[in-house]
Amino acid sequence: MKIAVFLPNWIGDAVMATPALRSIRFQFPDAEIVTIQRPYVADVLDGLDFVDRKISWHSGQKLASRFHFVKQLRRERFDLAVLFPNSFRSAWLTFVAGIPRRVGINRDGRGWLLTDALPAKDKSEPHPAIDEYLRIAAHLMENGQAESDISLPLSRALELAVTDADQQRWRSFLEKQSAEFKSRSLICLNPGGAFGAAKHWPTAHFAKLAHRIATELQRSVLVVCGPAEKAEAQQIVEQADHPLVTSLADEPPHLGLTKAAIQQAEFLVTTDSGPRHFAAPFQVPVVTLFGPTHILWSETFSERSLHLQLDLDCGPCQQRVCPLGHHRCMKDLGADQVFQAVGSLLSQQRENAA
């Protein structure tokens, strides 16, 4: 059997799909499983044995390029397509590619394109993305064609891996750092978010937090970043103005390096963005700063996580840009409050380890 798995279009969601991917691999141990994803998601699952190959595609392709991609899918002769995205486009691609079985959530009017259209839940009621992906995996388990006779209990546990190349990227970064930086425990900060400006925590808040962690907790602080957050990461380091605070801004951007950094961290402080989800698979404690988004949508169910969100009449609004223009949900969440949360979770971890 040959299975095409269309991954979610966001980095964090791709991580949240790993429990479902694990189940699919267990159900079809001898199948060739190929992921179809946007290029910027391609490196997320490197090192895991859930998939055999990956194919990247660009949503903004010209008509001729889209036609070529459909022909590529046809040549693959997939037996089954699993659609984690809820988009009409992903369902259409599998339909015109002639994949005989197409499984996904019946949303955006695409039910007629699917052979197995699972009923959609009410979008007005927040529900975890992890559970939606697992619902698709459970449907496969309950509706035949599985190659394994053993039922695997569905688990929400997230999984990631760090490759040898990722480890080498991390070692190369460390070689450039001071002896003092390398001698201390590491706390990572993750600013930004591809969702939109409304998820951003102010740069000045991040800088103040970084300075307090370095001076009062005597930790090294690393600001991780993608290409879009490079300038912000540099500003955080500049404003923190402490030798123990640095960033990945001068490194070639690579998700593997970010995964390796977070895997080595004692702690992560992050906005509700993709790299936030790297903490749970590596059992790294994490404080997540929520603003416009409802916590339940991206719940990771990690016992080592702490969510911070202000209780405001206007939120969570789920808007990419603050519709009221004040952005209080993030601006009013102060660095001192977050620092206290960091200290609280660190104390809790020490008590658990004792």
Sequence and secondary structure as in RCSB ss.txt:
>XXXX:A:sequence
MKIAVFLPNWIGDAVMATPALRSIRFQFPDAEIVTIQRPYVADVLDGLDFVDRKISWHSGQKLASRFHFVKQLRR
ERFDLAVLFPNSFRSAWLTFVAGIPRRVGINRDGRGWLLTDALPAKDKSEPHPAIDEYLRIAAHLMENGQAESDI
SLPLSRALELAVTDADQQRWRSFLEKQSAEFKSRSLICLNPGGAFGAAKHWPTAHFAKLAHRIATELQRSVLVVC
GPAEKAEAQQIVEQADHPLVTSLADEPPHLGLTKAAIQQAEFLVTTDSGPRHFAAPFQVPVVTLFGPTHILWSET
FSERSLHLQLDLDCGPCQQRVCPLGHHRCMKDLGADQVFQAVGSLLSQQRENAA
>XXXX:A:secstr
 EEEEE  SSHHHHHHTHHHHHHHHHH TTSEEEEEE GGGTTTTTT SS SEEEE  TT  HHHHHHHHHHHHH
HT SEEEE S  HHHHHHHHHTT SEEEEEE TT GGG SEEEE   TTS   HHHHHHHHHHHHHHSS  S SS
             HHHHHHHHHHHHTS HHHHHS EEEEE   TT GGG   HHHHHHHHHHHHHHS  EEEE  
 GGGHHHHHHHHHHH  TTEEESTTS   HHHHHHHHHH SEEEEESSGGGGGTGGGT  EEEE SSS GGGG  
  TTEEEE    TT     SS TTS  HHHHTS HHHHHHHHHHHHHHHHHHH 
